């Protein structure tokens, strides 16, 4: 049972990390889009 909890914690950490990576990717994507828009203006 204890091992299961540890595994779940690891999995949770991985999920949070991938979520952060996704958020960061979306942020950098929007900033790239903003730069493109500014260039066109």
C-alpha positions in Angstrom: 0.0 0.0 0.0 2.8 2.4 0.9 4.5 1.7 -2.4 1.3 2.5 -4.2 1.2 5.9 -2.6 4.7 6.7 -3.6 4.0 5.7 -7.2 0.9 7.9 -7.2 2.9 10.8 -5.9 5.5 10.4 -8.6 2.8 10.2 -11.2 1.1 13.3 -9.8 4.5 15.2 -10.0 4.9 14.1 -13.6 1.4 15.3 -14.5 2.0 18.7 -12.8 5.4 19.0 -14.6 3.9 18.2 -18.0 1.0 20.6 -17.3 3.6 23.4 -16.5 5.4 22.5 -19.7 2.2 22.8 -21.7 1.4 26.1 -20.1 4.8 27.4 -20.9 4.6 26.2 -24.5 1.2 28.0 -24.8 2.7 31.2 -23.3 5.6 31.2 -25.7 3.3 30.5 -28.6 1.1 33.4 -27.7 4.1 35.7 -27.4 5.3 34.6 -30.8 1.8 35.3 -32.2 1.9 38.8 -30.6 5.3 39.5 -32.2 3.9 38.5 -35.6 0.9 40.7 -35.1 3.1 43.7 -34.0 5.3 43.2 -37.1 2.2 43.3 -39.4 0.8 46.5 -37.8 
